[in-house]
């Protein structure tokens, strides 16, 4: 059993969170005006990196009065990559759901999970964005321009420098370039390969299956994730929670085809492929992480370490930061950087319990028995599960999750309580 207070789980209301962020911005804004004068609002906001975080910020800022010009810079020739970003509708406030709607590709009114001892339907709304839906939505925004194959070699609070030596002045620069490895985090990994397949016959799935853990347990905790894109098209994603970040695309793709065959599905065409390796945080030295970043440049998304430590979902955090920016625009780089850091500090404190669960999953449970931790969790009440995904787990929820016979040995669970010990032991 863990002390809920020591775990760091707190649940501020939206009003409290907005008020705290507003105070941070007010203090930061006053400081910035003193340090460097007011920023030039005729200049564009520059978002470095064309991924989920930059797309969500651009979409949110397009809703403010006198929407500012926005420039998104992407180093590759594939802005927004080849991804699917999903979220539970209970993760977001209705106002946020409204403005993010243009980016959504698919939505459903329920979801289900499958384990060896049971299958359960959850009446919780679910939605997904795809690289295509995001790209099309951003193209429709008149105040946004996107440049691909554009390498940025240096960032400052007021400009970016390109590989050819030229510069772009900005009213605000935000670094959205994705996950940055850091010794300030001790990690496990969620790695996956996904194939979106067209089938010869309807698949029969009325809603997503967010975990099918009835499969063989390979390379840690393994499950298959299913998103029905049309009556005959389905995204099949084979996911493993593993100690290592190595990903064998060919082997896992073959496992996906084997799974499809066992479901009675004949894949006539693979329409799209995706893969990824997401960090699952076991321990996080917050001060060290942020000391590695420039203090006057805002960071967003995975670049700022803003994602759910256990599930790897990043869209809710991206939306929260976009709302913080939108509700307080205009604001310059240095002020916004301090405000986002303050937001991240509050998130870090709230997420202590999730990091503890990760340590129990990776360090206390045997790899081929990790699925039992999740099998037990999904028997809990739907509202508790929704709060868990939304990062709003309460102290009562913590007691409910940890009460009863644990699916891991007690002595190994107790050894996971200390987060700092992982850094002392030299884990990485």
C-alpha positions as a Markdown table, in Angstrom:
| # | Residue | x | y | z |
|---|---|---|---|---|
| 1 | Unk | 0.0 | 0.0 | 0.0 |
| 2 | Unk | 1.3 | 3.5 | -0.8 |
| 3 | Unk | 0.6 | 6.7 | 1.0 |
| 4 | Unk | -1.7 | 8.6 | -1.4 |
| 5 | Unk | -0.3 | 11.9 | -0.2 |
| 6 | Unk | 3.2 | 10.8 | -0.8 |
| 7 | Unk | 2.3 | 9.6 | -4.3 |
| 8 | Unk | 1.6 | 13.2 | -5.4 |
| 9 | Unk | -1.8 | 12.6 | -6.8 |
| 10 | Unk | -3.9 | 15.7 | -6.7 |
| 11 | Unk | -7.0 | 16.8 | -8.5 |
| 12 | Unk | -7.4 | 20.5 | -9.0 |
| 13 | Unk | -10.6 | 21.7 | -10.7 |
| 14 | Unk | -10.4 | 23.3 | -14.2 |
| 15 | Unk | -11.0 | 26.7 | -12.5 |
| 16 | Unk | -8.1 | 26.2 | -10.1 |
| 17 | Unk | -5.8 | 25.1 | -12.9 |
| 18 | Unk | -6.7 | 28.0 | -15.1 |
| 19 | Unk | -6.3 | 30.5 | -12.2 |
| 20 | Unk | -2.9 | 29.1 | -11.4 |
| 21 | Unk | -1.8 | 29.3 | -15.0 |
| 22 | Unk | -3.2 | 32.8 | -15.3 |
| 23 | Unk | -1.2 | 33.9 | -12.3 |
| 24 | Unk | 2.0 | 32.4 | -13.7 |
| 25 | Unk | 1.4 | 34.2 | -17.0 |
| 26 | Unk | 0.7 | 37.5 | -15.4 |
| 27 | Unk | 3.9 | 37.3 | -13.3 |
| 28 | Unk | 5.8 | 36.1 | -16.4 |
| 29 | Unk | 4.3 | 38.8 | -18.6 |
| 30 | Unk | 5.2 | 41.6 | -16.3 |
| 31 | Unk | 8.7 | 40.3 | -16.0 |
| 32 | Unk | 9.1 | 40.0 | -19.7 |
| 33 | Unk | 8.0 | 43.5 | -20.4 |
| 34 | Unk | 10.5 | 44.7 | -17.9 |
| 35 | Unk | 13.3 | 42.6 | -19.3 |
| 36 | Unk | 12.8 | 43.0 | -23.0 |
| 37 | Unk | 9.9 | 45.2 | -23.9 |
| 38 | Unk | 6.7 | 44.2 | -25.5 |
| 39 | Unk | 6.9 | 41.7 | -28.4 |
| 40 | Unk | 5.9 | 42.6 | -32.0 |
| 41 | Unk | 2.5 | 41.1 | -32.7 |
| 42 | Unk | 2.9 | 41.8 | -36.4 |
| 43 | Unk | 5.4 | 39.0 | -36.5 |
| 44 | Unk | 4.3 | 35.4 | -36.7 |
| 45 | Unk | 4.3 | 32.7 | -34.0 |
| 46 | Unk | 6.9 | 30.2 | -35.1 |
| 47 | Unk | 6.2 | 26.5 | -34.2 |
| 48 | Unk | 9.3 | 24.4 | -34.8 |
| 49 | Unk | 8.3 | 20.8 | -35.7 |
| 50 | Unk | 5.1 | 19.7 | -37.5 |
| 51 | Unk | 3.6 | 17.2 | -35.1 |
| 52 | Unk | 0.6 | 16.9 | -32.8 |
| 53 | Unk | 1.7 | 19.6 | -30.4 |
| 54 | Unk | 2.1 | 22.3 | -33.1 |
| 55 | Unk | -1.1 | 21.3 | -34.9 |
| 56 | Unk | -3.1 | 21.6 | -31.7 |
| 57 | Unk | -1.6 | 24.9 | -30.8 |
| 58 | Unk | -2.3 | 26.2 | -34.4 |
| 59 | Unk | -5.9 | 25.0 | -34.3 |
| 60 | Unk | -6.5 | 26.6 | -30.9 |
| 61 | Unk | -4.9 | 29.9 | -31.8 |
| 62 | Unk | -7.0 | 30.1 | -34.9 |
| 63 | Unk | -10.1 | 30.4 | -32.6 |
| 64 | Unk | -8.9 | 33.6 | -30.8 |
| 65 | Unk | -10.0 | 37.0 | -31.9 |
| 66 | Unk | -7.5 | 38.5 | -34.4 |
| 67 | Unk | -5.9 | 35.1 | -34.9 |
| 68 | Unk | -2.1 | 35.7 | -35.2 |
| 69 | Unk | -0.1 | 34.6 | -38.2 |
| 70 | Unk | 1.5 | 31.2 | -37.5 |
| 71 | Unk | 4.5 | 29.5 | -39.3 |
| 72 | Unk | 5.0 | 25.8 | -38.8 |
| 73 | Unk | 8.5 | 24.6 | -39.7 |
| 74 | Unk | 9.2 | 20.9 | -40.4 |
| 75 | Unk | 12.6 | 19.4 | -41.1 |
| 76 | Unk | 11.3 | 16.4 | -43.1 |
| 77 | Unk | 9.2 | 16.1 | -46.2 |
| 78 | Unk | 6.3 | 14.5 | -44.2 |
| 79 | Unk | 4.7 | 17.0 | -41.9 |
| 80 | Unk | 2.6 | 15.3 | -39.1 |
| 81 | Unk | 4.2 | 12.0 | -40.1 |
| 82 | Unk | 2.2 | 8.8 | -40.3 |
| 83 | Unk | 0.4 | 8.6 | -37.0 |
| 84 | Unk | -2.9 | 8.0 | -35.2 |
| 85 | Unk | -3.5 | 10.0 | -32.0 |
| 86 | Unk | -6.4 | 8.9 | -29.9 |
| 87 | Unk | -8.1 | 10.1 | -26.7 |
| 88 | Unk | -11.0 | 9.4 | -24.4 |
| 89 | Unk | -13.6 | 12.1 | -24.7 |
| 90 | Unk | -13.8 | 12.3 | -20.9 |
| 91 | Unk | -10.1 | 13.5 | -21.1 |
| 92 | Unk | -11.2 | 16.9 | -22.3 |
| 93 | Unk | -13.6 | 19.7 | -21.3 |
| 94 | Unk | -16.6 | 20.3 | -23.7 |
| 95 | Unk | -15.1 | 23.6 | -24.8 |
| 96 | Unk | -11.8 | 21.9 | -25.8 |
| 97 | Unk | -13.7 | 19.1 | -27.6 |
| 98 | Unk | -15.5 | 21.9 | -29.6 |
| 99 | Unk | -12.4 | 23.6 | -31.0 |
| 100 | Unk | -10.4 | 20.4 | -31.6 |
| 101 | Unk | -13.3 | 18.8 | -33.6 |
| 102 | Unk | -12.0 | 19.8 | -37.0 |
| 103 | Unk | -8.9 | 17.6 | -36.5 |
| 104 | Unk | -10.8 | 14.5 | -35.6 |
| 105 | Unk | -11.0 | 11.7 | -38.2 |
| 106 | Unk | -13.1 | 9.1 | -36.3 |
| 107 | Unk | -15.2 | 8.9 | -33.1 |
| 108 | Unk | -17.1 | 6.3 | -31.3 |
| 109 | Unk | -19.6 | 6.1 | -28.4 |
| 110 | Unk | -17.8 | 3.2 | -26.6 |
| 111 | Unk | -14.8 | 0.9 | -26.4 |
| 112 | Unk | -13.9 | -2.5 | -25.0 |
| 113 | Unk | -11.1 | -4.5 | -23.5 |
| 114 | Unk | -10.4 | -8.2 | -23.7 |
| 115 | Unk | -8.5 | -10.3 | -21.2 |
| 116 | Unk | -8.2 | -14.1 | -20.6 |
| 117 | Unk | -10.9 | -14.2 | -17.9 |
| 118 | Unk | -13.4 | -11.6 | -19.3 |
| 119 | Unk | -14.3 | -9.1 | -22.0 |
| 120 | Unk | -15.8 | -5.7 | -21.0 |
| 121 | Unk | -17.6 | -3.0 | -22.8 |
| 122 | Unk | -17.0 | 0.6 | -21.6 |
| 123 | Unk | -19.6 | 3.2 | -22.5 |
| 124 | Unk | -16.9 | 5.9 | -22.7 |
| 125 | Unk | -16.6 | 8.0 | -25.9 |
| 126 | Unk | -13.4 | 7.6 | -27.9 |
| 127 | Unk | -11.9 | 9.6 | -30.8 |
| 128 | Unk | -8.9 | 9.5 | -33.1 |
| 129 | Unk | -7.0 | 12.0 | -35.2 |
| 130 | Unk | -4.9 | 10.8 | -38.1 |
| 131 | Unk | -2.0 | 12.5 | -39.9 |
| 132 | Unk | -4.3 | 13.0 | -42.8 |
| 133 | Unk | -7.1 | 14.6 | -40.8 |
| 134 | Unk | -4.7 | 16.9 | -39.0 |
| 135 | Unk | -2.9 | 17.9 | -42.2 |
| 136 | Unk | -6.2 | 18.7 | -43.9 |
| 137 | Unk | -7.4 | 20.7 | -41.0 |
| 138 | Unk | -4.2 | 22.8 | -40.8 |
| 139 | Unk | -4.3 | 23.5 | -44.5 |
| 140 | Unk | -7.8 | 25.0 | -44.1 |
| 141 | Unk | -6.5 | 27.6 | -41.5 |
| 142 | Unk | -5.9 | 30.9 | -43.4 |
| 143 | Unk | -3.6 | 32.3 | -40.7 |
| 144 | Unk | -1.2 | 29.2 | -40.8 |
| 145 | Unk | 1.6 | 28.5 | -43.3 |
| 146 | Unk | 3.7 | 25.3 | -43.2 |
| 147 | Unk | 7.2 | 24.8 | -44.6 |
| 148 | Unk | 8.6 | 21.3 | -45.0 |
| 149 | Unk | 12.2 | 20.3 | -45.6 |
| 150 | Unk | 13.2 | 23.3 | -43.5 |
| 151 | Unk | 16.0 | 22.6 | -41.1 |
| 152 | Unk | 16.2 | 24.8 | -38.0 |
| 153 | Unk | 19.7 | 25.0 | -36.6 |
| 154 | Unk | 19.2 | 27.4 | -33.7 |
| 155 | Unk | 16.3 | 28.9 | -31.7 |
| 156 | Unk | 16.0 | 32.0 | -29.6 |
| 157 | Unk | 13.1 | 33.7 | -28.0 |
| 158 | Unk | 12.6 | 36.0 | -30.9 |
| 159 | Unk | 13.9 | 34.2 | -34.0 |
| 160 | Unk | 14.9 | 30.9 | -35.6 |
| 161 | Unk | 18.0 | 30.3 | -37.7 |
| 162 | Unk | 18.0 | 28.0 | -40.7 |
| 163 | Unk | 20.6 | 25.7 | -42.1 |
| 164 | Unk | 21.5 | 28.2 | -44.8 |
| 165 | Unk | 22.2 | 30.9 | -42.2 |
| 166 | Unk | 19.0 | 33.0 | -42.9 |
| 167 | Unk | 16.7 | 33.8 | -40.0 |
| 168 | Unk | 13.0 | 34.2 | -39.3 |
| 169 | Unk | 11.9 | 36.8 | -36.7 |
| 170 | Unk | 8.9 | 35.8 | -34.5 |
| 171 | Unk | 6.6 | 37.3 | -31.9 |
| 172 | Unk | 6.9 | 33.9 | -30.1 |
| 173 | Unk | 9.0 | 30.7 | -30.8 |
| 174 | Unk | 7.7 | 27.4 | -29.5 |
| 175 | Unk | 9.8 | 24.2 | -29.7 |
| 176 | Unk | 7.6 | 21.3 | -30.7 |
| 177 | Unk | 10.2 | 18.9 | -32.1 |
| 178 | Unk | 9.2 | 15.8 | -30.2 |
| 179 | Unk | 10.7 | 13.6 | -27.6 |
| 180 | Unk | 14.2 | 14.5 | -26.3 |
| 181 | Unk | 16.2 | 11.7 | -24.6 |
| 182 | Unk | 17.4 | 12.8 | -21.2 |
| 183 | Unk | 19.1 | 11.1 | -18.2 |
| 184 | Unk | 16.6 | 12.9 | -16.0 |
| 185 | Unk | 14.1 | 10.1 | -16.8 |
| 186 | Unk | 14.2 | 6.4 | -16.1 |
| 187 | Unk | 12.1 | 4.7 | -18.7 |
| 188 | Unk | 10.4 | 1.6 | -19.9 |
| 189 | Unk | 9.0 | 1.6 | -23.4 |
| 190 | Unk | 5.7 | 1.2 | -25.2 |
| 191 | Unk | 6.5 | 0.1 | -28.7 |
| 192 | Unk | 4.1 | -0.7 | -31.4 |
| 193 | Unk | 3.6 | -1.5 | -35.1 |
| 194 | Unk | 0.2 | -0.7 | -36.7 |
| 195 | Unk | -1.2 | -1.9 | -40.0 |
| 196 | Unk | -4.4 | -0.3 | -41.4 |
| 197 | Unk | -5.9 | -3.1 | -43.5 |
| 198 | Unk | -8.8 | -3.3 | -45.9 |
| 199 | Unk | -10.6 | -6.6 | -45.4 |
| 200 | Unk | -12.5 | -8.8 | -47.8 |
| 201 | Unk | -15.5 | -8.9 | -45.4 |
| 202 | Unk | -16.8 | -6.7 | -42.6 |
| 203 | Unk | -14.8 | -7.0 | -39.4 |
| 204 | Unk | -17.9 | -6.7 | -37.2 |
| 205 | Unk | -16.3 | -4.3 | -34.7 |
| 206 | Unk | -18.8 | -1.6 | -33.5 |
| 207 | Unk | -16.2 | 0.3 | -31.5 |
| 208 | Unk | -12.5 | 0.3 | -30.7 |
| 209 | Unk | -10.9 | -2.5 | -28.7 |
| 210 | Unk | -8.3 | -0.6 | -26.8 |
| 211 | Unk | -6.7 | -3.7 | -25.3 |
| 212 | Unk | -6.9 | -7.3 | -26.5 |
| 213 | Unk | -4.6 | -9.0 | -24.1 |
| 214 | Unk | -5.7 | -12.5 | -25.0 |
| 215 | Unk | -2.7 | -12.8 | -27.3 |
| 216 | Unk | 0.6 | -14.5 | -26.4 |
| 217 | Unk | 2.6 | -12.4 | -23.9 |
| 218 | Unk | 5.8 | -11.5 | -25.8 |
| 219 | Unk | 8.5 | -9.0 | -24.9 |
| 220 | Unk | 6.8 | -7.9 | -21.7 |
| 221 | Unk | 3.1 | -6.9 | -21.6 |
| 222 | Unk | 1.6 | -7.4 | -25.1 |
| 223 | Unk | -1.8 | -6.4 | -26.4 |
| 224 | Unk | -3.5 | -5.7 | -29.7 |
| 225 | Unk | -5.3 | -2.4 | -30.2 |
| 226 | Unk | -8.1 | -2.3 | -32.8 |
| 227 | Unk | -9.6 | 0.8 | -34.4 |
| 228 | Unk | -12.5 | 0.3 | -36.9 |
| 229 | Unk | -12.1 | 2.9 | -39.6 |
| 230 | Unk | -14.9 | 1.7 | -41.8 |
| 231 | Unk | -17.0 | -1.5 | -41.9 |
| 232 | Unk | -14.2 | -3.2 | -43.8 |
| 233 | Unk | -11.2 | -1.3 | -42.7 |
| 234 | Unk | -9.4 | -1.7 | -39.3 |
| 235 | Unk | -6.2 | -0.4 | -37.8 |
| 236 | Unk | -4.5 | -3.4 | -36.0 |
| 237 | Unk | -1.8 | -2.3 | -33.7 |
| 238 | Unk | 0.5 | -4.7 | -31.8 |
| 239 | Unk | 1.8 | -3.1 | -28.7 |
| 240 | Unk | 4.4 | -4.2 | -26.1 |
| 241 | Unk | 5.4 | -2.7 | -22.8 |
| 242 | Unk | 9.1 | -3.6 | -22.7 |
| 243 | Unk | 12.4 | -2.8 | -21.0 |
| 244 | Unk | 14.1 | -2.2 | -24.4 |
| 245 | Unk | 13.3 | 0.3 | -27.2 |
| 246 | Unk | 14.3 | -2.0 | -30.0 |
| 247 | Unk | 11.5 | -2.6 | -32.5 |
| 248 | Unk | 11.5 | -5.4 | -35.1 |
| 249 | Unk | 9.0 | -4.0 | -37.6 |
| 250 | Unk | 9.0 | -7.1 | -39.8 |
| 251 | Unk | 8.5 | -9.6 | -37.0 |
| 252 | Unk | 5.7 | -7.6 | -35.4 |
| 253 | Unk | 4.0 | -7.1 | -38.8 |
| 254 | Unk | 4.0 | -10.8 | -39.2 |
| 255 | Unk | 2.4 | -11.2 | -35.8 |
| 256 | Unk | -0.3 | -8.8 | -36.8 |
| 257 | Unk | -1.1 | -10.9 | -39.9 |
| 258 | Unk | -1.3 | -14.0 | -37.7 |
| 259 | Unk | -3.7 | -12.2 | -35.3 |
| 260 | Unk | -5.9 | -11.1 | -38.2 |
| 261 | Unk | -6.1 | -14.6 | -39.5 |
| 262 | Unk | -7.1 | -15.9 | -36.1 |
| 263 | Unk | -9.9 | -13.3 | -36.1 |
| 264 | Unk | -11.1 | -14.7 | -39.4 |
| 265 | Unk | -10.1 | -11.6 | -41.3 |
| 266 | Unk | -8.6 | -11.6 | -44.7 |
| 267 | Unk | -6.4 | -8.5 | -45.3 |
| 268 | Unk | -6.7 | -7.7 | -49.0 |
| 269 | Unk | -4.6 | -4.5 | -48.8 |
| 270 | Unk | -2.4 | -2.8 | -46.2 |
| 271 | Unk | -3.5 | 0.8 | -46.7 |
| 272 | Unk | -1.1 | 2.4 | -44.2 |
| 273 | Unk | 1.6 | 1.5 | -41.7 |
| 274 | Unk | 2.8 | 3.2 | -38.6 |
| 275 | Unk | 5.2 | 2.4 | -35.8 |
| 276 | Unk | 6.6 | 4.1 | -32.7 |
| 277 | Unk | 8.4 | 3.8 | -29.4 |
| 278 | Unk | 6.9 | 5.8 | -26.6 |
| 279 | Unk | 8.5 | 6.6 | -23.2 |
| 280 | Unk | 6.9 | 5.1 | -20.1 |
| 281 | Unk | 8.3 | 7.0 | -17.2 |
| 282 | Unk | 9.4 | 5.1 | -14.1 |
| 283 | Unk | 11.2 | 8.0 | -12.5 |
| 284 | Unk | 11.5 | 11.7 | -13.4 |
| 285 | Unk | 13.9 | 14.3 | -12.0 |
| 286 | Unk | 11.9 | 17.3 | -12.9 |
| 287 | Unk | 14.4 | 20.0 | -12.0 |
| 288 | Unk | 17.2 | 18.3 | -13.9 |
| 289 | Unk | 15.0 | 17.8 | -17.0 |
| 290 | Unk | 14.0 | 21.5 | -17.2 |
| 291 | Unk | 17.6 | 22.7 | -16.4 |
| 292 | Unk | 18.6 | 21.1 | -19.7 |
| 293 | Unk | 16.2 | 23.4 | -21.7 |
| 294 | Unk | 16.6 | 27.1 | -22.5 |
| 295 | Unk | 14.6 | 29.1 | -19.9 |
| 296 | Unk | 13.3 | 31.7 | -22.4 |
| 297 | Unk | 12.0 | 29.3 | -25.1 |
| 298 | Unk | 8.6 | 27.6 | -24.6 |
| 299 | Unk | 8.5 | 23.8 | -25.2 |
| 300 | Unk | 5.4 | 21.8 | -25.9 |
| 301 | Unk | 4.3 | 18.2 | -26.3 |
| 302 | Unk | 6.8 | 15.4 | -25.8 |
| 303 | Unk | 9.6 | 18.0 | -26.0 |
| 304 | Unk | 8.3 | 19.3 | -22.6 |
| 305 | Unk | 7.8 | 15.8 | -21.2 |
| 306 | Unk | 4.0 | 16.4 | -21.3 |
| 307 | Unk | 2.3 | 13.1 | -21.7 |
| 308 | Unk | 0.6 | 10.5 | -19.6 |
| 309 | Unk | 3.4 | 8.5 | -17.9 |
| 310 | Unk | 1.5 | 5.1 | -18.0 |
| 311 | Unk | -0.6 | 5.2 | -21.1 |
| 312 | Unk | 1.7 | 7.3 | -23.3 |
| 313 | Unk | -1.3 | 9.3 | -24.5 |
| 314 | Unk | -0.1 | 12.8 | -25.3 |
| 315 | Unk | -3.2 | 14.5 | -26.9 |
| 316 | Unk | -4.9 | 15.6 | -23.6 |
| 317 | Unk | -1.7 | 17.3 | -22.4 |
| 318 | Unk | -1.2 | 19.0 | -25.8 |
| 319 | Unk | -4.8 | 20.4 | -25.6 |
| 320 | Unk | -4.2 | 21.7 | -22.1 |
| 321 | Unk | -1.1 | 23.6 | -23.2 |
| 322 | Unk | -2.9 | 24.9 | -26.3 |
| 323 | Unk | -5.7 | 26.2 | -24.1 |
| 324 | Unk | -3.2 | 27.8 | -21.8 |
| 325 | Unk | -1.7 | 29.7 | -24.7 |
| 326 | Unk | -5.0 | 30.5 | -26.3 |
| 327 | Unk | -6.6 | 31.8 | -23.1 |
| 328 | Unk | -3.7 | 34.1 | -22.5 |
| 329 | Unk | -2.6 | 35.2 | -26.0 |
| 330 | Unk | -0.8 | 37.5 | -26.7 |
| 331 | Unk | 2.2 | 36.5 | -24.8 |
| 332 | Unk | 5.9 | 36.4 | -25.6 |
| 333 | Unk | 8.4 | 33.5 | -25.6 |
| 334 | Unk | 10.0 | 34.0 | -22.2 |
| 335 | Unk | 6.7 | 34.6 | -20.4 |
| 336 | Unk | 5.1 | 31.6 | -22.0 |
| 337 | Unk | 8.2 | 29.4 | -21.3 |
| 338 | Unk | 7.8 | 30.2 | -17.6 |
| 339 | Unk | 4.1 | 29.5 | -17.6 |
| 340 | Unk | 4.4 | 26.1 | -19.4 |
| 341 | Unk | 7.2 | 25.1 | -17.0 |
| 342 | Unk | 4.8 | 26.0 | -14.1 |
| 343 | Unk | 2.1 | 23.9 | -15.7 |
| 344 | Unk | 4.6 | 21.0 | -16.2 |
| 345 | Unk | 5.6 | 21.2 | -12.5 |
| 346 | Unk | 2.0 | 20.8 | -11.4 |
| 347 | Unk | 1.6 | 17.9 | -13.8 |
| 348 | Unk | 4.7 | 16.3 | -12.5 |
| 349 | Unk | 3.4 | 16.4 | -8.9 |
| 350 | Unk | 0.0 | 15.0 | -9.9 |
| 351 | Unk | 1.6 | 12.1 | -11.9 |
| 352 | Unk | 3.7 | 10.6 | -9.0 |
| 353 | Unk | 1.2 | 7.8 | -8.6 |
| 354 | Unk | 1.3 | 6.9 | -12.3 |
| 355 | Unk | 5.1 | 6.6 | -12.1 |
| 356 | Unk | 4.7 | 4.3 | -9.1 |
| 357 | Unk | 2.4 | 2.1 | -11.0 |
| 358 | Unk | 4.9 | 2.0 | -13.9 |
| 359 | Unk | 7.6 | 0.9 | -11.4 |
| 360 | Unk | 5.4 | -1.9 | -10.1 |
| 361 | Unk | 4.5 | -3.0 | -13.7 |
| 362 | Unk | 8.2 | -3.0 | -14.9 |
| 363 | Unk | 10.1 | -3.9 | -11.8 |
| 364 | Unk | 7.7 | -5.9 | -9.5 |
| 365 | Unk | 5.7 | -7.9 | -12.1 |
| 366 | Unk | 7.3 | -10.7 | -14.1 |
| 367 | Unk | 7.2 | -9.8 | -17.8 |
| 368 | Unk | 4.8 | -12.6 | -18.7 |
| 369 | Unk | 2.5 | -11.6 | -15.8 |
| 370 | Unk | 2.3 | -7.9 | -16.4 |
| 371 | Unk | -1.1 | -8.4 | -18.1 |
| 372 | Unk | -2.6 | -9.4 | -14.8 |
| 373 | Unk | -2.0 | -5.9 | -13.4 |
| 374 | Unk | -4.2 | -4.4 | -16.2 |
| 375 | Unk | -6.7 | -7.3 | -16.1 |
| 376 | Unk | -7.4 | -6.4 | -12.5 |
| 377 | Unk | -7.5 | -2.6 | -13.2 |
| 378 | Unk | -10.1 | -2.9 | -15.9 |
| 379 | Unk | -12.6 | -4.5 | -13.5 |
| 380 | Unk | -12.8 | -1.2 | -11.6 |
| 381 | Unk | -15.7 | 1.3 | -12.1 |
| 382 | Unk | -15.9 | 3.1 | -15.4 |
| 383 | Unk | -15.6 | 6.7 | -13.9 |
| 384 | Unk | -12.4 | 5.6 | -12.1 |
| 385 | Unk | -10.9 | 4.3 | -15.4 |
| 386 | Unk | -11.9 | 7.6 | -17.2 |
| 387 | Unk | -10.2 | 9.7 | -14.5 |
| 388 | Unk | -7.1 | 7.5 | -14.8 |
| 389 | Unk | -6.8 | 8.1 | -18.5 |
| 390 | Unk | -7.5 | 11.8 | -18.0 |
| 391 | Unk | -4.8 | 12.2 | -15.4 |
| 392 | Unk | -7.3 | 13.1 | -12.7 |
| 393 | Unk | -7.0 | 10.1 | -10.4 |
| 394 | Unk | -8.2 | 11.0 | -6.9 |
| 395 | Unk | -6.9 | 9.7 | -3.6 |
| 396 | Unk | -10.0 | 7.6 | -3.2 |
| 397 | Unk | -9.2 | 6.1 | -6.7 |
| 398 | Unk | -5.7 | 5.3 | -5.5 |
| 399 | Unk | -6.9 | 3.4 | -2.5 |
| 400 | Unk | -9.4 | 1.5 | -4.7 |
| 401 | Unk | -6.7 | 0.6 | -7.2 |
| 402 | Unk | -4.2 | -0.6 | -4.6 |
| 403 | Unk | -6.7 | -2.3 | -2.2 |
| 404 | Unk | -6.9 | -6.1 | -2.3 |
| 405 | Unk | -4.5 | -8.8 | -3.2 |
| 406 | Unk | -1.9 | -7.3 | -5.5 |
| 407 | Unk | -1.1 | -9.1 | -8.8 |
| 408 | Unk | 2.7 | -8.7 | -7.9 |
| 409 | Unk | 4.7 | -10.0 | -5.0 |
| 410 | Unk | 4.4 | -7.7 | -1.9 |
| 411 | Unk | 8.2 | -7.5 | -1.3 |
| 412 | Unk | 8.8 | -6.5 | -4.9 |
| 413 | Unk | 6.0 | -3.9 | -4.8 |
| 414 | Unk | 7.5 | -2.4 | -1.6 |
| 415 | Unk | 10.9 | -2.1 | -3.3 |
| 416 | Unk | 9.3 | 0.1 | -6.0 |
| 417 | Unk | 8.1 | 2.8 | -3.6 |
| 418 | Unk | 11.2 | 5.0 | -3.9 |
| 419 | Unk | 11.5 | 7.0 | -7.1 |
| 420 | Unk | 14.8 | 8.5 | -6.2 |
| 421 | Unk | 16.4 | 5.1 | -5.6 |
| 422 | Unk | 16.3 | 4.4 | -9.4 |
| 423 | Unk | 18.7 | 7.4 | -10.0 |
| 424 | Unk | 20.9 | 6.3 | -7.1 |
| 425 | Unk | 21.2 | 2.8 | -8.7 |
| 426 | Unk | 22.2 | 4.4 | -12.0 |
| 427 | Unk | 19.1 | 3.2 | -13.9 |
| 428 | Unk | 18.6 | 4.8 | -17.4 |
